Amino acid sequence: MPAMSSIQHVACACGQLRLELEGEPIASVECCCDSCREAGARMARLPGARPVLSEYGTTHLVMQRKDRVRFVAGADQLRQFRLAPDAPTRRVVAACCNTPVFLEFESGHWLSLYGGLWREGALPPLQMRTMAGDLDDASALPDDVPNSKGRSLPFIARLLTAWIAMRFRVPKIAVAGDLHL
């Protein structure tokens, strides 16, 4: 008999947008890149938004295979924005309460879900930091997990392993509209 897969439930701050996540995440990371810091600052200016940036300028993201993410309520609240019109990534926010939901790389097979979707105490533990080389002073980062200057080999290996398990599929995630930040 196959093992039962675990299902995790996450939601936006007001609860209108709810997601189910199946199985273990690919990774739980903090990104230090310039783009995540800029996007975090923009999203923090939205009315009622909670900050996504830590005290040292990182963004906690939980990377999940797209085929294991289900929007069970409130998908009509999803709004996207890009840092520039030709940017290869989009960030998606729940318009009902301005909760950051996910970051998606163009043609990516995973979603990087913002840590604020998890209720307190339920966020998967941090495994690594990426792109620490973008920080002015990476020495300010704690040494509790590996702090990679770029995208480390273990990080890339986790993504590749997930993509192979998905048979190289890249599911599409629809959003209801645009957000101009």
MDAnalysis code that builds the backbone (N, CA, C; Angstrom):
import MDAnalysis as mda
import numpy as np

u = mda.Universe.empty(543, n_residues=181, atom_resindex=np.repeat(np.arange(181), 3), trajectory=True)
u.add_TopologyAttr("name", ["N", "CA", "C"] * 181)
u.add_TopologyAttr("resid", np.arange(1, 182))
u.add_TopologyAttr("resname", ["MET", "PRO", "ALA", "MET", "SER", "SER", "ILE", "GLN", "HIS", "VAL", "ALA", "CYS", "ALA", "CYS", "GLY", "GLN", "LEU", "ARG", "LEU", "GLU", "LEU", "GLU", "GLY", "GLU", "PRO", "ILE", "ALA", "SER", "VAL", "GLU", "CYS", "CYS", "CYS", "ASP", "SER", "CYS", "ARG", "GLU", "ALA", "GLY", "ALA", "ARG", "MET", "ALA", "ARG", "LEU", "PRO", "GLY", "ALA", "ARG", "PRO", "VAL", "LEU", "SER", "GLU", "TYR", "GLY", "THR", "THR", "HIS", "LEU", "VAL", "MET", "GLN", "ARG", "LYS", "ASP", "ARG", "VAL", "ARG", "PHE", "VAL", "ALA", "GLY", "ALA", "ASP", "GLN", "LEU", "ARG", "GLN", "PHE", "ARG", "LEU", "ALA", "PRO", "ASP", "ALA", "PRO", "THR", "ARG", "ARG", "VAL", "VAL", "ALA", "ALA", "CYS", "CYS", "ASN", "THR", "PRO", "VAL", "PHE", "LEU", "GLU", "PHE", "GLU", "SER", "GLY", "HIS", "TRP", "LEU", "SER", "LEU", "TYR", "GLY", "GLY", "LEU", "TRP", "ARG", "GLU", "GLY", "ALA", "LEU", "PRO", "PRO", "LEU", "GLN", "MET", "ARG", "THR", "MET", "ALA", "GLY", "ASP", "LEU", "ASP", "ASP", "ALA", "SER", "ALA", "LEU", "PRO", "ASP", "ASP", "VAL", "PRO", "ASN", "SER", "LYS", "GLY", "ARG", "SER", "LEU", "PRO", "PHE", "ILE", "ALA", "ARG", "LEU", "LEU", "THR", "ALA", "TRP", "ILE", "ALA", "MET", "ARG", "PHE", "ARG", "VAL", "PRO", "LYS", "ILE", "ALA", "VAL", "ALA", "GLY", "ASP", "LEU", "HIS", "LEU"])
u.atoms.positions = np.array([
    [0.849, -1.183, 0.000],
    [0.000, 0.000, 0.000],
    [0.889, 1.240, 0.000],
    [0.680, 2.201, -0.944],
    [1.514, 3.398, -0.990],
    [1.313, 4.268, 0.236],
    [2.361, 4.991, 0.603],
    [2.286, 5.895, 1.750],
    [1.366, 7.060, 1.435],
    [0.657, 7.504, 2.452],
    [-0.207, 8.674, 2.291],
    [0.671, 9.910, 2.170],
    [0.328, 10.791, 1.264],
    [1.103, 12.023, 1.145],
    [0.533, 13.061, 2.097],
    [1.423, 13.883, 2.611],
    [0.987, 14.912, 3.547],
    [0.433, 16.105, 2.780],
    [-0.573, 16.712, 3.335],
    [-1.185, 17.913, 2.762],
    [-1.033, 19.019, 3.789],
    [-0.542, 20.155, 3.336],
    [-0.434, 21.333, 4.187],
    [-1.392, 22.388, 3.664],
    [-2.007, 23.122, 4.573],
    [-2.935, 24.188, 4.201],
    [-2.304, 25.525, 4.572],
    [-2.293, 26.441, 3.615],
    [-1.789, 27.792, 3.842],
    [-2.814, 28.773, 3.291],
    [-2.694, 30.035, 3.717],
    [-3.701, 31.022, 3.316],
    [-3.135, 32.426, 3.384],
    [-3.836, 33.337, 2.709],
    [-3.501, 34.757, 2.817],
    [-3.903, 35.251, 4.197],
    [-3.563, 36.471, 4.528],
    [-3.814, 37.025, 5.865],
    [-5.292, 37.035, 6.233],
    [-6.178, 37.318, 5.275],
    [-7.608, 37.386, 5.595],
    [-8.327, 36.054, 5.404],
    [-7.663, 35.072, 4.790],
    [-8.235, 33.747, 4.626],
    [-9.071, 33.529, 3.380],
    [-9.269, 34.570, 2.555],
    [-10.051, 34.370, 1.333],
    [-9.335, 33.473, 0.327],
    [-8.015, 33.586, 0.247],
    [-7.209, 32.747, -0.646],
    [-6.653, 31.594, 0.183],
    [-6.969, 30.372, -0.237],
    [-6.470, 29.193, 0.473],
    [-5.839, 28.225, -0.530],
    [-4.732, 27.638, -0.085],
    [-3.996, 26.691, -0.920],
    [-3.780, 25.394, -0.162],
    [-3.696, 24.308, -0.917],
    [-3.261, 23.016, -0.402],
    [-1.936, 22.686, -1.060],
    [-0.991, 22.249, -0.256],
    [0.329, 21.868, -0.745],
    [0.527, 20.404, -0.422],
    [0.847, 19.629, -1.442],
    [1.016, 18.191, -1.259],
    [2.495, 17.840, -1.168],
    [2.839, 17.026, -0.204],
    [4.202, 16.521, -0.078],
    [5.171, 17.542, 0.478],
    [6.409, 17.105, 0.560],
    [7.477, 17.951, 1.085],
    [7.856, 19.031, 0.073],
    [8.246, 20.208, 0.532],
    [8.718, 21.234, -0.401],
    [10.063, 20.841, -1.009],
    [10.385, 21.455, -2.126],
    [11.696, 21.266, -2.745],
    [12.761, 21.812, -1.807],
    [12.522, 22.986, -1.274],
    [13.467, 23.615, -0.344],
    [12.780, 24.787, 0.348],
    [13.300, 25.121, 1.518],
    [12.870, 26.301, 2.255],
    [14.097, 27.200, 2.355],
    [14.034, 28.342, 1.667],
    [15.230, 29.180, 1.505],
    [14.930, 30.636, 1.858],
    [15.980, 31.375, 2.096],
    [15.893, 32.826, 2.141],
    [16.702, 33.336, 0.969],
    [16.079, 34.156, 0.138],
    [16.760, 34.727, -1.015],
    [17.259, 36.124, -0.649],
    [18.488, 36.407, -1.038],
    [19.128, 37.695, -0.741],
    [19.279, 38.554, -1.996],
    [18.696, 38.141, -3.121],
    [18.967, 38.835, -4.381],
    [18.370, 40.241, -4.405],
    [18.941, 41.068, -5.266],
    [18.482, 42.447, -5.422],
    [17.008, 42.502, -5.814],
    [16.568, 41.607, -6.707],
    [15.174, 41.619, -7.175],
    [14.197, 41.314, -6.050],
    [14.509, 40.323, -5.214],
    [13.612, 39.999, -4.097],
    [13.544, 41.154, -3.110],
    [14.669, 41.829, -2.894],
    [14.652, 42.976, -1.984],
    [13.822, 44.122, -2.573],
    [13.986, 44.387, -3.866],
    [13.189, 45.450, -4.490],
    [11.702, 45.105, -4.463],
    [11.362, 43.866, -4.827],
    [9.957, 43.455, -4.825],
    [9.383, 43.506, -3.412],
    [10.157, 43.068, -2.425],
    [9.702, 43.117, -1.034],
    [9.390, 44.533, -0.590],
    [10.236, 45.475, -0.983],
    [10.005, 46.882, -0.639],
    [8.749, 47.405, -1.326],
    [8.534, 47.034, -2.575],
    [7.329, 47.479, -3.282],
    [6.074, 46.902, -2.648],
    [6.094, 45.603, -2.351],
    [4.904, 44.970, -1.773],
    [4.604, 45.513, -0.381],
    [5.626, 45.895, 0.373],
    [5.426, 46.436, 1.715],
    [4.665, 47.757, 1.684],
    [4.676, 48.452, 0.552],
    [3.965, 49.735, 0.429],
    [2.477, 49.562, 0.149],
    [2.035, 48.332, -0.136],
    [0.610, 48.099, -0.375],
    [-0.167, 48.278, 0.927],
    [-1.387, 48.829, 0.882],
    [-2.180, 49.027, 2.101],
    [-2.384, 47.719, 2.866],
    [-2.028, 47.725, 4.138],
    [-2.239, 46.565, 4.994],
    [-1.266, 45.416, 4.804],
    [-0.320, 45.559, 3.900],
    [0.613, 44.465, 3.624],
    [1.576, 44.257, 4.785],
    [1.905, 43.009, 5.008],
    [2.920, 42.665, 5.999],
    [4.271, 42.649, 5.301],
    [5.321, 43.011, 5.993],
    [6.641, 42.983, 5.349],
    [7.072, 41.549, 5.017],
    [7.783, 41.381, 3.900],
    [8.322, 40.067, 3.543],
    [9.822, 40.010, 3.765],
    [10.455, 41.165, 3.931],
    [11.901, 41.197, 4.107],
    [12.273, 41.053, 5.580],
    [13.277, 40.223, 5.837],
    [13.783, 40.062, 7.206],
    [14.617, 41.282, 7.581],
    [15.078, 41.315, 8.807],
    [15.889, 42.442, 9.268],
    [17.189, 42.585, 8.488],
    [17.662, 41.519, 7.844],
    [18.893, 41.615, 7.054],
    [18.626, 41.542, 5.554],
    [17.370, 41.778, 5.146],
    [17.043, 41.944, 3.740],
    [16.816, 40.680, 2.945],
    [16.445, 39.587, 3.605],
    [16.173, 38.343, 2.886],
    [14.672, 38.104, 2.809],
    [14.279, 37.272, 1.845],
    [12.886, 36.895, 1.666],
    [12.771, 35.396, 1.861],
    [11.947, 34.963, 2.832],
    [11.758, 33.522, 3.057],
    [10.771, 32.990, 2.019],
    [11.229, 32.003, 1.260],
    [10.435, 31.375, 0.212],
    [10.452, 29.863, 0.395],
    [9.300, 29.244, 0.215],
    [9.196, 27.792, 0.258],
    [8.902, 27.335, -1.161],
    [9.842, 26.590, -1.715],
    [9.750, 26.173, -3.110],
    [8.967, 24.861, -3.196],
    [7.900, 24.887, -3.979],
    [6.995, 23.747, -4.088],
    [6.764, 23.433, -5.562],
    [6.733, 22.147, -5.886],
    [6.402, 21.738, -7.258],
    [5.023, 22.296, -7.622],
    [4.904, 22.831, -8.846],
    [3.619, 23.396, -9.272],
    [2.509, 22.346, -9.296],
    [2.851, 21.113, -9.643],
    [1.823, 20.072, -9.715],
    [1.352, 19.624, -8.343],
    [1.927, 20.196, -7.294],
    [1.525, 19.854, -5.932],
    [0.942, 21.050, -5.187],
    [0.547, 22.071, -5.938],
    [-0.081, 23.265, -5.363],
    [-1.490, 23.363, -5.925],
    [-2.483, 23.453, -5.036],
    [-3.871, 23.623, -5.459],
    [-4.454, 24.857, -4.787],
    [-5.063, 25.695, -5.595],
    [-5.762, 26.871, -5.074],
    [-7.194, 26.427, -4.799],
    [-7.549, 26.267, -3.526],
    [-8.852, 25.712, -3.176],
    [-9.918, 26.789, -2.961],
    [-9.512, 28.029, -2.779],
    [-10.461, 29.144, -2.639],
    [-9.730, 30.446, -2.934],
    [-10.445, 31.363, -3.557],
    [-9.929, 32.711, -3.731],
    [-8.954, 32.941, -4.869],
    [-8.826, 32.019, -5.798],
    [-7.880, 32.209, -6.910],
    [-8.220, 33.461, -7.722],
    [-9.462, 33.895, -7.666],
    [-9.861, 35.112, -8.375],
    [-9.224, 36.363, -7.762],
    [-8.590, 36.233, -6.601],
    [-7.928, 37.353, -5.938],
    [-6.473, 37.539, -6.380],
    [-5.941, 36.608, -7.169],
    [-4.529, 36.666, -7.557],
    [-4.255, 37.779, -8.560],
    [-3.248, 38.618, -8.240],
    [-2.816, 39.702, -9.129],
    [-1.298, 39.619, -9.265],
    [-0.802, 39.855, -10.459],
    [0.625, 39.715, -10.729],
    [1.277, 41.052, -11.052],
    [2.592, 41.104, -10.796],
    [3.381, 42.236, -11.248],
    [4.792, 41.758, -11.544],
    [5.474, 42.506, -12.372],
    [6.871, 42.258, -12.710],
    [7.655, 43.515, -12.370],
    [8.903, 43.349, -12.014],
    [9.731, 44.509, -11.694],
    [9.995, 45.364, -12.926],
    [9.999, 44.738, -14.090],
    [10.149, 45.437, -15.371],
    [9.307, 44.673, -16.387],
    [8.831, 45.326, -17.447],
    [7.969, 44.646, -18.417],
    [8.572, 43.360, -18.998],
    [9.881, 43.319, -19.150],
    [10.519, 42.138, -19.742],
    [11.150, 41.208, -18.700],
    [10.830, 41.409, -17.438],
    [11.402, 40.582, -16.359],
    [10.958, 39.127, -16.517],
    [11.870, 38.174, -16.315],
    [11.526, 36.763, -16.463],
    [10.788, 36.171, -15.258],
    [10.534, 36.982, -14.253],
    [9.804, 36.513, -13.079],
    [8.592, 37.399, -12.841],
    [7.594, 36.776, -12.238],
    [6.434, 37.547, -11.796],
    [6.198, 37.239, -10.334],
    [5.694, 38.207, -9.636],
    [5.303, 38.046, -8.251],
    [3.791, 38.179, -8.202],
    [3.179, 37.380, -7.347],
    [1.718, 37.333, -7.291],
    [1.264, 37.607, -5.863],
    [0.265, 38.468, -5.757],
    [-0.261, 38.955, -4.486],
    [-1.752, 38.642, -4.426],
    [-2.278, 38.349, -3.230],
    [-3.722, 38.212, -3.020],
    [-4.291, 39.614, -2.840],
    [-5.101, 40.072, -3.791],
    [-5.620, 41.440, -3.779],
    [-6.569, 41.699, -2.611],
    [-7.165, 40.674, -2.053],
    [-8.122, 40.853, -0.959],
    [-7.470, 41.494, 0.269],
    [-6.186, 41.178, 0.521],
    [-5.520, 41.703, 1.719],
    [-4.047, 42.049, 1.463],
    [-3.651, 42.042, 0.180],
    [-2.284, 42.381, -0.227],
    [-1.221, 41.464, 0.374],
    [-1.567, 40.197, 0.539],
    [-0.607, 39.198, 0.998],
    [0.206, 38.695, -0.185],
    [1.546, 38.773, -0.128],
    [2.366, 38.155, -1.165],
    [2.138, 36.638, -1.162],
    [1.904, 36.073, -2.337],
    [1.576, 34.649, -2.438],
    [2.736, 33.851, -3.018],
    [3.175, 34.213, -4.230],
    [4.284, 33.458, -4.809],
    [5.085, 34.272, -5.797],
    [6.272, 33.760, -6.038],
    [7.197, 34.237, -7.057],
    [7.306, 33.099, -8.068],
    [7.213, 33.421, -9.347],
    [7.286, 32.386, -10.386],
    [8.278, 32.798, -11.459],
    [9.207, 31.900, -11.740],
    [10.139, 32.106, -12.842],
    [9.479, 31.653, -14.128],
    [9.639, 32.443, -15.180],
    [9.099, 32.097, -16.482],
    [9.597, 30.708, -16.862],
    [8.711, 29.839, -17.253],
    [9.010, 28.457, -17.639],
    [9.515, 27.612, -16.473],
    [9.308, 28.047, -15.247],
    [9.718, 27.263, -14.087],
    [8.704, 26.186, -13.750],
    [9.170, 25.115, -13.154],
    [8.299, 24.000, -12.774],
    [7.910, 24.058, -11.293],
    [8.301, 25.115, -10.611],
    [8.018, 25.269, -9.190],
    [7.490, 26.671, -8.909],
    [6.854, 26.808, -7.756],
    [6.463, 28.113, -7.236],
    [7.278, 28.369, -5.982],
    [7.734, 29.576, -5.833],
    [8.402, 30.005, -4.605],
    [7.348, 30.744, -3.787],
    [6.774, 30.043, -2.820],
    [5.688, 30.584, -2.005],
    [6.258, 31.428, -0.862],
    [5.672, 32.591, -0.652],
    [6.140, 33.483, 0.405],
    [5.839, 32.889, 1.780],
    [6.818, 33.002, 2.674],
    [6.712, 32.424, 4.004],
    [5.547, 32.936, 4.828],
    [5.041, 34.117, 4.517],
    [3.918, 34.689, 5.262],
    [2.610, 33.942, 5.096],
    [2.543, 32.973, 4.192],
    [1.312, 32.193, 4.015],
    [1.099, 31.175, 5.138],
    [2.177, 30.794, 5.815],
    [2.085, 29.784, 6.873],
    [1.700, 30.434, 8.184],
    [0.875, 29.753, 8.950],
    [0.555, 30.255, 10.286],
    [1.796, 30.092, 11.161],
    [1.849, 30.868, 12.213],
    [3.027, 30.872, 13.081],
    [3.354, 29.462, 13.575],
    [4.615, 29.105, 13.462],
    [5.087, 27.807, 13.904],
    [4.982, 26.701, 12.874],
    [4.344, 26.954, 11.738],
    [4.145, 25.909, 10.728],
    [5.058, 26.053, 9.513],
    [5.778, 27.152, 9.405],
    [6.656, 27.387, 8.256],
    [7.762, 26.331, 8.235],
    [7.982, 25.675, 7.077],
    [9.083, 24.703, 7.013],
    [10.399, 25.359, 7.411],
    [11.229, 24.633, 8.155],
    [12.475, 25.231, 8.642],
    [13.403, 25.635, 7.492],
    [14.098, 26.720, 7.718],
    [15.052, 27.249, 6.746],
    [16.175, 26.241, 6.515],
    [16.517, 26.028, 5.221],
    [17.576, 25.087, 4.866],
    [18.821, 25.759, 4.302],
    [18.639, 26.910, 3.640],
    [19.786, 27.596, 3.041],
    [19.397, 29.007, 2.649],
    [20.427, 29.847, 2.436],
    [20.229, 31.175, 1.860],
    [20.926, 31.186, 0.506],
    [20.304, 31.864, -0.449],
    [20.864, 31.965, -1.785],
    [21.130, 33.425, -2.131],
    [22.028, 33.647, -3.052],
    [22.327, 34.960, -3.611],
    [22.856, 35.957, -2.573],
    [23.549, 35.452, -1.548],
    [24.121, 36.331, -0.526],
    [25.139, 37.295, -1.129],
    [25.678, 36.975, -2.283],
    [26.627, 37.847, -2.953],
    [26.018, 39.168, -3.390],
    [24.687, 39.258, -3.455],
    [24.026, 40.513, -3.819],
    [23.972, 41.507, -2.663],
    [24.171, 41.040, -1.448],
    [24.117, 41.930, -0.289],
    [25.375, 42.781, -0.193],
    [25.235, 43.996, 0.297],
    [26.402, 44.851, 0.522],
    [27.345, 44.231, 1.548],
    [26.762, 43.602, 2.587],
    [27.571, 43.002, 3.640],
    [26.977, 41.660, 4.040],
    [27.366, 40.602, 3.331],
    [26.850, 39.261, 3.622],
    [27.325, 38.744, 4.971],
    [28.346, 39.356, 5.560],
    [28.837, 38.899, 6.862],
    [27.816, 39.159, 7.966],
    [26.817, 39.993, 7.693],
    [25.774, 40.266, 8.685],
    [24.769, 39.116, 8.798],
    [24.790, 38.191, 7.831],
    [23.860, 37.063, 7.867],
    [24.237, 36.099, 8.988],
    [23.243, 35.509, 9.647],
    [23.553, 34.482, 10.641],
    [24.191, 33.270, 9.941],
    [24.917, 32.461, 10.703],
    [25.533, 31.280, 10.111],
    [24.783, 30.000, 10.495],
    [23.471, 30.106, 10.691],
    [22.643, 28.970, 11.086],
    [22.392, 27.977, 9.962],
    [22.492, 28.439, 8.705],
    [22.351, 27.587, 7.524],
    [23.404, 28.043, 6.518],
    [23.664, 27.258, 5.463],
    [24.613, 27.716, 4.449],
    [24.149, 29.022, 3.794],
    [25.083, 29.948, 3.627],
    [24.830, 31.234, 2.975],
    [25.603, 31.243, 1.660],
    [24.943, 30.869, 0.586],
    [25.599, 30.758, -0.714],
    [25.647, 32.113, -1.417],
    [26.772, 32.426, -2.028],
    [26.907, 33.682, -2.768],
    [25.983, 33.726, -3.981],
    [25.702, 32.577, -4.549],
    [24.828, 32.480, -5.718],
    [23.817, 31.374, -5.504],
    [23.563, 30.642, -6.570],
    [22.699, 29.461, -6.481],
    [23.624, 28.263, -6.354],
    [23.603, 27.620, -5.221],
    [24.540, 26.540, -4.932],
    [24.180, 25.263, -5.686],
    [25.133, 24.362, -5.766],
    [24.902, 23.070, -6.403],
    [23.772, 22.300, -5.709],
    [23.721, 22.241, -4.371],
    [22.584, 21.563, -3.733],
    [21.230, 22.192, -4.094],
    [21.205, 23.512, -4.228],
    [19.981, 24.214, -4.617],
    [19.553, 23.783, -6.022],
    [20.479, 23.823, -6.973],
    [20.184, 23.431, -8.359],
    [19.796, 21.957, -8.419],
    [20.488, 21.107, -7.653],
    [20.185, 19.673, -7.649],
    [18.759, 19.408, -7.167],
    [18.309, 20.135, -6.156],
    [16.932, 19.953, -5.666],
    [15.920, 20.316, -6.750],
    [16.172, 21.421, -7.451],
    [15.264, 21.826, -8.533],
    [15.245, 20.797, -9.653],
    [16.403, 20.328, -10.045],
    [16.485, 19.346, -11.127],
    [15.813, 18.033, -10.733],
    [16.032, 17.577, -9.521],
    [15.403, 16.344, -9.044],
    [13.883, 16.457, -9.101],
    [13.345, 17.606, -8.683],
    [11.895, 17.817, -8.727],
    [11.388, 17.823, -10.161],
    [12.134, 18.444, -11.063],
    [11.702, 18.524, -12.459],
    [11.698, 17.143, -13.101],
    [12.687, 16.342, -12.797],
    [12.726, 14.966, -13.305],
    [11.517, 14.195, -12.788],
    [11.205, 14.329, -11.497],
    [10.055, 13.653, -10.906],
    [8.744, 14.097, -11.568],
    [8.732, 15.304, -12.101],
    [7.541, 15.840, -12.778],
    [7.520, 15.475, -14.259],
    [8.500, 14.680, -14.699],
    [8.636, 14.285, -16.113],
    [8.784, 15.521, -17.007],
    [9.518, 16.508, -16.506],
    [9.864, 17.725, -17.233],
    [8.653, 18.560, -17.654],
    [7.564, 18.411, -16.934],
    [6.383, 19.242, -17.201],
    [6.540, 20.599, -16.532],
    [5.861, 21.595, -17.087],
    [5.857, 22.948, -16.529],
    [4.401, 23.434, -16.513],
    [3.647, 23.073, -15.470],
    [2.245, 23.509, -15.400],
    [2.117, 25.036, -15.387],
    [1.039, 25.517, -15.947],
    [0.764, 26.952, -15.979],
    [-0.134, 27.323, -14.803],
    [0.115, 28.487, -14.236],
    [-0.693, 29.010, -13.124],
    [-1.335, 30.311, -13.608],
    [-2.667, 30.304, -13.690],
    [-3.394, 31.491, -14.150],
    [-3.618, 32.455, -12.985],
    [-3.599, 33.743, -13.298],
    [-3.948, 34.764, -12.316],
    [-5.057, 35.626, -12.897],
    [-5.778, 36.314, -12.006],
    [-6.962, 37.062, -12.420],
    [-6.675, 38.429, -13.018],
    [-5.485, 38.958, -12.825],
    [-5.198, 40.288, -13.360],
    [-3.836, 40.799, -12.949],
    [-3.619, 42.058, -13.279],
    [-2.335, 42.687, -13.012],
    [-2.430, 43.641, -11.826],
    [-1.266, 43.835, -11.218],
    [-1.098, 44.771, -10.129],
    [0.023, 45.709, -10.564],
    [-0.165, 46.976, -10.451],
    [0.842, 47.923, -10.914],
    [1.554, 48.517, -9.706],
    [2.783, 48.061, -9.507],
    [3.601, 48.523, -8.383],
    [4.834, 49.229, -8.894],
])
